[in-house]
Amino acid sequence: MARQMESNAFASDALSKRVAHLRKAYAKGLGHKPSTLEAAALLTAARLTAEAERALADPAVSLNEKVRIDGAARRARADMKATLQANKRDLPAPSLGAVLKGAAHG
């Protein structure tokens, strides 16, 4: 019993680390601190992707469950991408002065 609890704790720790890694990878291209909505989308996509990876590697998980979690993870990543793109469009366009200043330094 104690061995199973230890194994579950290790799996949970590994899953948490994978979620954190995926979340950082997804947020890397943002260029700014994620908004609350963006952070929620990043976390959901990361959690479901990590769960799908774990399920796909587990021979005890049924094929039906693997297909379901993989589909949920795929939809979460698509939703995250849509959320991030929608928020990019909300950013104001740079002013002409900012563009010219950037061109002068580049």
Backbone hydrogen bonds, N-H to C=O, Kabsch-Sander energy under -0.5 kcal/mol:
donor,donor_aa,acceptor,acceptor_aa,energy
5,M,1,M,-2.0
6,E,2,A,-2.3
7,S,3,R,-2.3
8,N,4,Q,-2.6
9,A,5,M,-2.2
10,F,6,E,-2.2
11,A,7,S,-2.4
12,S,8,N,-2.5
13,D,9,A,-2.4
14,A,10,F,-2.6
15,L,11,A,-2.4
16,S,12,S,-2.5
17,K,13,D,-2.3
18,R,14,A,-2.2
19,V,15,L,-2.5
20,A,16,S,-2.4
21,H,17,K,-2.3
22,L,18,R,-2.6
23,R,19,V,-2.7
24,K,20,A,-2.2
25,A,21,H,-2.3
26,Y,22,L,-2.8
27,A,23,R,-2.0
28,K,24,K,-1.1
30,L,27,A,-1.8
31,G,27,A,-0.5
39,A,35,S,-3.0
40,A,36,T,-2.2
41,A,37,L,-2.1
42,L,38,E,-2.7
43,L,39,A,-2.5
44,T,40,A,-2.5
45,A,41,A,-2.3
46,A,42,L,-2.4
47,R,43,L,-2.9
48,L,44,T,-2.5
49,T,45,A,-2.1
50,A,46,A,-2.4
51,E,47,R,-2.5
52,A,48,L,-2.4
53,E,49,T,-2.4
54,R,50,A,-2.3
55,A,51,E,-2.6
56,L,52,A,-2.7
57,A,53,E,-1.4
58,D,54,R,-0.6
58,D,55,A,-0.9
61,V,58,D,-1.4
66,K,62,S,-2.2
67,V,63,L,-2.5
68,R,64,N,-2.2
69,I,65,E,-2.6
70,D,66,K,-2.2
71,G,67,V,-2.2
72,A,68,R,-2.2
73,A,69,I,-2.3
74,R,70,D,-2.3
75,R,71,G,-2.4
76,A,72,A,-2.2
77,R,73,A,-2.3
78,A,74,R,-2.1
79,D,75,R,-2.7
80,M,76,A,-2.4
81,K,77,R,-2.5
82,A,78,A,-2.3
83,T,79,D,-2.5
84,L,80,M,-2.8
85,Q,81,K,-2.4
86,A,82,A,-2.4
87,N,83,T,-2.1
88,K,84,L,-1.4
89,R,85,Q,-1.7
90,D,86,A,-0.8
91,L,88,K,-1.1
99,V,95,S,-2.1
100,L,96,L,-2.8
101,K,97,G,-2.4
102,G,98,A,-2.3
103,A,99,V,-2.2
104,A,100,L,-1.9
105,H,101,K,-1.3
106,G,102,G,-1.2
